[in-house]
Amino acid sequence: MNKVNTPELLFYQKLGELFYAIAASDKIVREAEYKALTILVEEEWKQMDEYEDQFGTDASYQISIVFEWFDYERMDAEDCFESFSEYYKDHKKLFSEKRKELILKTVQKIANSFNGTNKSELVMITKLQLIFKKH
């Protein structure tokens, strides 16, 4: 595996921020949303590339770490979404079609994990799809 420098770690951290924004868009993050994310990190994101952090841990775990930290801190979902959106616009080269597909799959699974996708999640997912298409 390749040791990651800051840009790749930040990429995964920003994904954690986005996934938190989707889960928290209705003002509460549920256990089912945590579980859906954890499964996708283990089964899909770890397979995406071979990056490790400075401790030799798969860099994709940054997704879950940031997600949990933002929930603990009760960050504003809209602010997190906007932060991710700005990051995406400034770093589009990091977002291959394969990565964008997995991002959209992940947000859908998170949103559907607790009683299906609600209105606030649907609005945020639609905004994300538009950002990906526009830029």
Secondary structure, DSSP 8 states (H G I E B T S, - for coil): -EE--HHHHHHHHHHHHHHHHHHHTTS---HHHHHHHHHHIIIIIHHH--EE-TTS-BTTHHHHHHHHHHHHHT--HHHHHHHHHHHHHH-GGG--HHHHHHHHHHHHHHHHTTTS--HHHHHHHHHHHHHHHH-
